[in-house]
Amino acid sequence: MDKSGFRYVCLLVFLCLIAAQVSAQQSGNVTWTMALLNARTNESIPFSAPVQSRTGERFRLVIQAEADSFCYIIAESPTGEVVVVYSGPLRGGEMWRSNVLELTAPGGSESLFIIVSRDSQRTLNQRITALQNNNGRSQRRALMNEVFRIRGDVSRFREAPEVPVLMGGAARGAETQGIEFSGLTAYVKTINIVH
């Protein structure tokens, strides 16, 4: 084999390695769609900026992942109370709906942290279990620190932009306006609701 043939083979091997790496990264991508609904009217509520609401307002989250994933939804109240709304698997292609979430007094800023990942988050699971066993200040802080750590790790990677999409079957066969998210192996979305 001459020099040009050898270069051609090396270039071909190099391109195949890059294609395999890109394919592996894409197969690990997590892509999911979410909507925040008014529980009374079932209408989608935009959440790109803080949601302006009032005490007593009721919401529901609707989430659908393209592939089997894990989902964690953590709520933090204006007083610092932390509640695990959901922690568990999402089946690919199936719609998941939360129970009704009601804004209660005192008023302030409520935060919902939605984490969707390809794999189960071991440390986050441990922090959730610790909080469920003892809802003390140190357990709440440890859980929130892990949420912020995951969010910080995810924000280092470049994610695809949020894209508006229609979600089918969210409400008795009707289509709901949702937002699609895509990240590498995990994605964290924070929704702030002021009341």
C-alpha positions as CSV (number, residue, x, y, z in Angstrom):
1,M,0.0,0.0,0.0
2,D,1.4,3.4,-0.9
3,K,1.4,6.6,1.2
4,S,-1.9,8.0,-0.2
5,G,-3.7,4.6,0.3
6,F,-2.4,4.5,3.9
7,R,-3.6,8.1,4.5
8,Y,-7.0,7.2,3.0
9,V,-7.4,4.2,5.4
10,C,-6.3,6.3,8.4
11,L,-8.8,9.0,7.5
12,L,-11.5,6.5,7.0
13,V,-10.8,4.9,10.4
14,F,-10.7,8.3,12.1
15,L,-14.1,9.3,10.5
16,C,-15.6,6.0,11.6
17,L,-14.4,6.6,15.2
18,I,-15.9,10.1,15.2
19,A,-19.2,8.8,13.8
20,A,-19.4,6.1,16.5
21,Q,-18.7,8.6,19.2
22,V,-21.4,11.0,17.9
23,S,-23.8,8.1,17.6
24,A,-23.1,6.9,21.2
25,Q,-23.7,10.5,22.5
26,Q,-26.9,10.9,20.6
27,S,-28.3,7.5,21.7
28,G,-27.7,8.7,25.3
29,N,-29.6,11.9,24.7
30,V,-32.7,12.5,26.7
31,T,-35.5,14.3,24.9
32,W,-38.8,15.0,26.6
33,T,-41.8,17.3,26.5
34,M,-43.5,19.1,29.3
35,A,-46.5,21.3,29.9
36,L,-47.7,23.2,32.9
37,L,-51.5,23.2,32.9
38,N,-54.1,25.2,34.8
39,A,-55.9,22.4,36.7
40,R,-59.3,24.1,36.3
41,T,-59.2,24.9,32.6
42,N,-56.6,22.4,31.4
43,E,-54.9,25.2,29.4
44,S,-51.1,25.4,29.0
45,I,-49.4,28.1,31.0
46,P,-46.2,29.6,29.6
47,F,-43.3,29.2,32.1
48,S,-40.3,30.7,30.3
49,A,-40.5,33.6,32.8
50,P,-41.7,33.4,36.4
51,V,-45.4,32.4,36.4
52,Q,-47.5,35.1,38.0
53,S,-50.3,33.5,40.0
54,R,-52.2,33.7,43.2
55,T,-52.6,31.6,46.4
56,G,-55.2,28.9,45.8
57,E,-54.4,28.5,42.1
58,R,-54.0,24.8,41.0
59,F,-51.7,23.3,38.5
60,R,-50.8,20.0,36.9
61,L,-47.6,18.9,35.2
62,V,-47.7,16.7,32.1
63,I,-44.5,15.1,31.0
64,Q,-43.7,12.7,28.1
65,A,-40.2,11.3,27.4
66,E,-39.3,9.8,24.0
67,A,-37.4,6.9,25.6
68,D,-37.5,5.2,29.0
69,S,-36.1,7.7,31.5
70,F,-36.1,8.7,35.1
71,C,-37.9,11.7,36.5
72,Y,-37.5,13.7,39.7
73,I,-39.8,16.6,40.6
74,I,-38.8,18.6,43.7
75,A,-40.9,21.5,45.0
76,E,-39.5,24.2,47.3
77,S,-41.9,26.5,49.0
78,P,-41.3,30.2,49.9
79,T,-40.7,29.0,53.5
80,G,-38.0,26.5,52.5
81,E,-40.1,23.4,52.8
82,V,-39.2,20.7,50.3
83,V,-41.5,18.2,48.9
84,V,-40.8,15.3,46.4
85,V,-43.7,15.5,44.0
86,Y,-42.4,12.5,41.9
87,S,-39.4,10.2,41.8
88,G,-39.4,7.3,39.5
89,P,-39.4,6.0,35.9
90,L,-41.0,7.5,32.9
91,R,-42.0,5.0,30.2
92,G,-41.0,6.1,26.7
93,G,-43.8,7.6,24.7
94,E,-46.3,7.5,27.6
95,M,-47.9,10.6,29.1
96,W,-47.3,11.1,32.8
97,R,-49.6,13.5,34.7
98,S,-49.0,14.8,38.2
99,N,-51.6,15.1,40.9
100,V,-53.0,18.6,41.3
101,L,-50.5,21.0,42.8
102,E,-52.1,23.9,44.8
103,L,-50.4,27.1,45.8
104,T,-50.9,27.6,49.5
105,A,-50.2,30.5,51.9
106,P,-47.8,32.2,52.6
107,G,-47.3,33.8,49.3
108,G,-43.9,34.1,47.7
109,S,-41.9,32.3,45.1
110,E,-42.4,28.5,44.7
111,S,-39.9,26.6,42.7
112,L,-40.4,23.3,40.8
113,F,-37.2,21.5,39.8
114,I,-37.9,18.9,37.1
115,I,-35.0,16.5,36.4
116,V,-35.2,14.0,33.6
117,S,-32.3,11.6,33.0
118,R,-31.5,8.5,31.0
119,D,-30.2,6.8,34.2
120,S,-31.3,6.7,37.8
121,Q,-29.6,9.4,39.9
122,R,-28.1,7.3,42.8
123,T,-27.1,10.2,45.1
124,L,-30.4,12.0,44.5
125,N,-32.3,8.8,45.4
126,Q,-30.3,8.6,48.6
127,R,-31.1,12.3,49.5
128,I,-34.8,11.7,48.7
129,T,-34.9,8.6,51.0
130,A,-33.2,10.5,53.8
131,L,-35.8,13.3,53.5
132,Q,-38.6,10.8,53.6
133,N,-37.1,9.3,56.7
134,N,-36.5,12.6,58.5
135,N,-37.8,15.8,57.0
136,G,-35.3,17.9,58.9
137,R,-33.5,21.1,57.8
138,S,-30.2,19.3,57.0
139,Q,-32.0,16.6,54.8
140,R,-33.9,19.4,52.9
141,R,-30.6,21.3,52.3
142,A,-28.7,18.1,51.3
143,L,-31.5,17.3,48.8
144,M,-31.5,20.8,47.3
145,N,-27.7,20.9,47.1
146,E,-27.8,17.7,45.0
147,V,-30.5,19.2,42.8
148,F,-28.3,22.3,42.3
149,R,-25.3,20.1,41.6
150,I,-27.1,18.2,38.9
151,R,-28.4,21.4,37.4
152,G,-24.8,22.9,37.4
153,D,-23.4,19.8,35.8
154,V,-26.0,19.8,33.1
155,S,-25.6,23.5,32.4
156,R,-22.0,22.9,31.5
157,F,-23.1,21.0,28.4
158,R,-24.7,22.6,25.4
159,E,-28.3,21.6,25.1
160,A,-30.7,22.0,22.2
161,P,-33.0,25.0,22.6
162,E,-36.5,24.6,24.1
163,V,-38.9,24.1,21.3
164,P,-42.8,24.5,21.4
165,V,-44.6,21.3,20.4
166,L,-48.1,19.9,20.5
167,M,-48.5,17.0,23.0
168,G,-51.2,14.6,22.0
169,G,-53.6,13.0,24.5
170,A,-52.8,15.2,27.4
171,A,-56.5,16.0,28.0
172,R,-59.1,13.6,26.8
173,G,-57.6,13.3,23.3
174,A,-57.0,17.0,22.9
175,E,-53.6,18.4,22.0
176,T,-51.8,20.5,24.6
177,Q,-49.1,23.1,23.9
178,G,-45.9,21.9,25.5
179,I,-42.2,22.6,25.4
180,E,-39.6,20.1,24.2
181,F,-36.3,19.8,25.9
182,S,-33.2,17.9,24.9
183,G,-29.9,17.3,26.7
184,L,-27.1,14.8,26.8
185,T,-28.0,12.3,29.5
186,A,-29.9,14.6,31.8
187,Y,-31.9,17.8,31.7
188,V,-33.0,20.1,34.5
189,K,-35.8,22.6,34.1
190,T,-36.8,25.0,36.9
191,I,-40.2,26.6,37.0
192,N,-40.7,29.6,39.3
193,I,-44.3,30.5,40.4
194,V,-44.8,33.8,42.2
195,H,-48.0,34.2,44.2
